[in-house]
Amino acid sequence: MIVIFVLGYMGIAFEHSLKIDKAAFALFTAVALWTILILGVNELLPLQENPLEFAEEGLMHHLGEISGILFFLMGAMTLVEIVDVHGGFDIITSKITSKNKLKLLWILSFVTFFMSAALDNLTTSIIMAALLRKLIKEKEDLWLFAGMVILAANAGGAWSPIGDVTTIMLWVGGNVTAGNIILKLFIPSLVCILVPLLLLSRKVKGKVGEFERENASRDIPQWEKKTVMYMGVGSLLFVPIFKSLTHLPPFMGILFGVSVLWIVTEIIHRRKDEHTKRQYSISGVLVKIDTPSILFFLGILVAVAALQIGGQLTELAQILDDKVGNIWVINSLIGVFSSVVDNVPLVAGSIGMYGLDIYPQDHIFWELLAYCAGTGGSILIIGSAAGVAIMGILKIDFFWYVKKISPYAFVGYVAGILVFLLQTTLFHL
């Protein structure tokens, strides 16, 4: 099982070289692991009275938890897509008018930082990459700004319960609460981008050329743009409040937001022709959802569940405790590893290795894991969904990023950990 998981992991890590979507590797790995587990269940689970029944119940239990994450992601993607198709994000990007490179770098970094907390780091990075292509013509400047956007998007996503898929996993799984993760990680995440920003500021001089702005979604009235934008973003921000009020899982809150916006958009476009109505309604937007990413998360989480039921993750946790033993070192290494391989299986594996019976809800281990897994991926451009997306859109060279951005990303990553340590030690936060 371990060999198959490692081979599947390698397929995921080298998807661009192999030109095979990582979702295919994740799904194959998941099914292969569960097949082996069921066929060898008596040898793997000798202490269970009915090993086969225990494994089957374990699969259904984990599938229930995984479904909550997947439905949440699908709902969030739907809300973001419906806002985007109405040109709602133009309201934000149209406010950015500065031509001073240094000022523009700071503005874009902070806009990205807070947008990724409200939306998610992948969506925000795609929006900002499209904006950067219009604002900046020189390749070196464009790539430098894009590198900072990757750092800001990942840092912004780390402190928000809805900003990064790994934080979503920890929040939906009950490992952290929304208010606590914001309180504990906001300052370390802010430091994570402030340090690289200050260091990079010395290299940024002069002004950008004339902006090349497109009048996106010209056929959408301004009041429709604003209505959908405020309702879409408001629905995302309302999810933690909904969970606190009702104690229902977060995916229920996101589905509530989708249903309300669905009704509103149907009413807004009810008098328009069928083609236009479908284009700007939830039913039309659903076909744009990134289904391969959803299937990737399904595959990798089900695969990790197999290792958890099979006992391999428990053994790995014991080895880490014996050989390392320090949660600060363990989480810091997880963050560095997440820049090389995908952070989703790393976090899923950590949740499987250290359950809530070992580290209770809102324990420092989970908080530090959210920060490290969320921001560590910035060290390499392939280490995060935001980085991979911008790399594809702006054709950024891998080794250019390693030389020009990675050192700043690593310094910011370490600075955030030190601030988190200081914050914990001095203020007991």
C-alpha positions, 0 to 999 in steps of 0.5 A: 500500500505504501509503495502504491501511494508513493508511486501515485504521489510521484505521478501527481508531483510530475503531472506536467512532465507526464502530461497526465492530469493529477486527478487520474493518478489520485483516483487510481491510487485511491481505488488501488489502495482500498482494493488491496486493503479489502483483499488483505484485510485479515492480515492488516487488521488482525485485532478486529473482530470483523475486519471486513465490516470494520474496513467497509464502515471506515470507508463510508465514515470517511466518505461522509467527511470527505463529501462535506469538503467536496460539496463546500468546494463545489459551492465556493467555486460556483459562487466565485464563477457566478460573480466572475461571469457577471463581471463583479470582480471588475468593481475591485480591479477598476479601482487600481489606477496607480502607475508607480511600480512600488506603490502598485506592488504594495497595493496588488499584494494587499488586495490579493492578501485580503481577496484570497481570504474572502474568496480563495487563493486559487481564484484570486491568483487567476483574477490578479494574473489577468489584471497583471497582464493588462497593467505591466508589459515588461516580462521581468517586472510582470514575473516579479509582480506575479511572484509577489501575488503568489506569496500574498495569495497563499498567505491570505488563504492560510489565515481564513477558514475559506481561503485555502483548501488545506485550511478548509479541510482543517475547519470542516474536519473540526480541527480548528474553529473559524474565529480562532484560526483568524485570530492566531494566524492573521499576524504571522500570515501578514508578516509572511508577505510583509518581509518579502515585500520590504526586501523586494521594494528595493528592486522596484523603481519607476512607473508602468506604461499606459493601462490596457483595460477591457470593458468586461461584461459590457452587456451587464448593467452596473446594478446587476454586477454589484448585486451579484458581487456583494451577494456572492462574496457575502455568501462566502463570508456568511458561512462561518456565521451560519455554522456558529448559529446553526452548528450545521456543517460548513457545506450547508452554509455554502449550499444555502448561499448558492441557493439564494443567489440562484434564485436572485439571478433567475429573477434578475434575468427572467425576462431575457432570452434563453441563451442569455439567461442560461449564460448568467445563471447558476445552471449555466455556470455549473459547467465551468466548475473545475471538476478535475480538481474536485475529483483530485481531492476525492481521490487523494482524501480517499487514498489517505483514508485507506492508509489511516484504516490500514494503520500506516499513518499511525505507524508514521506518526509514531516514527515522527514522534520518536525521531523528531518529537517536536511539533514545530519542527514537524510542521515546518518540514511539512510546509517545506515539503508542500512546496515540492509535492501537493499540500492536500495529501500532506494535510490529509495525512497529518489529520490521519496521523494525529487525530483530535484525541491526540491534539484537540480542536484549536491545538497549536499543532493544527494552527501551525499546520494550517500556516505551514501547509498554506504558506510553505507552498510559495517556496517553489512555484509548483508548490501551490495551486496559485503558483501553478495557475499563474505559472501557466497563465504568465508562462513563468520559468521555474528556475527564474522563480527559484532564483528571484522569488524562492529566497524571499518566500522562504524568508517570509515563511520562516519569519511567520513561524517565528512570529507565531512562536513569539505570539504563542510564547509571550501572549499565550495566543 
